[in-house]
Amino acid sequence: MIEWVTTVATMVVSLGTVAGVLAAVVRKEFGMAVVRLLAGMVALVVLSNFGPLRDWFEGALDGGHPSKPAADSHPKSDDGSSLWLPLTFGAVGLAVSFGGYGLWSLIQRRRTRKAAQRAADTAAQERRRAIEAEHDEVLDAHAAYLCDVLAVLDRPALDDVTVPQTAALLHALDTAADARRGGDLNLYRPAVSQLKTAWRAADEHARKTGLRHLPRQERATVTRARGLLEIALDGNGGEHERRAAYAKARELLDGVLTLPRQAVAAVETRTRPALVKDATA
């Protein structure tokens, strides 16, 4: 019975010590891990020598003085075999504890790397969305200009490729489009910044210049054509009057200014219903 209890106690102490050492190592409390390991080894030494100690205490109680156990009742080898269990346990405990800590550290490092990568990907996506929003803002402003025939007639320099500011804008538009398709934010970010600068410069130059770069006669022609286009775009005007105004405006502008195809399409989209209705009347 005593041997069975000793065996169970040894297993409990072994498992408890390993768990305690491992928990301390995981928390990086290495001093506590050593203390728990030593305490477990001492407990195992006591348990492995429980038989001789029991005889010693029984002799002390019976005779008043502790008696040394007989050599033949509890034979003891001289090779230190009674210490093999705590020593083996200590080596195994250390190996298991530090091996478990190494495995835990590896898992934590992988988790940390994955979390950092996810955070980096999220940040990159947010940066890209912000850059794309700035890019789209310039594209929308430029498209609004190209689709507004009156704006084109007010700022014709913004559609004139011979103007340095406009040429720089077109180059910046192509560069930003290429960078957007490439997906490299280190190239996309400066490309959009250059595009914004080029757009402001070209737009401000076109607004300041107006029609002044055209000869006086052509300025008068453009001004007259602009008035006719206002009539053509006026939904309250008569259908015949709108058609005639549009045709006359195109005739006046022929050879003076080339309207962007987007502007022509926008005007014809608004005037076509009236023209078609008039033609079928």
Secondary structure, DSSP 8 states (H G I E B T S, - for coil): -HHHHHHHHHHHHHHHHHHHHHHHHHTT-HHHHHHHHHHHHHHHHHHHTHHHHHHHHHHHHHHSS-----TTTS---TT-GGGHHHHHHHHHHHHHHHHHHHHHHHHHHHHHHHHHHHHHHHHHHHHHHHHHHHHHHHHHHHHHHHT-HHHHHH-GGGG-TTSHHHHHHHHHHHHHHHHHHH--HHHHHHHHHHHHHHHHHHHHHHHHHTTTTS-HHHHHHHHHHHHHHHHHH-TTS-HHHHHHHHHHHHHHHTTT----HHHHHHHHHHHHHHHHHHHH-
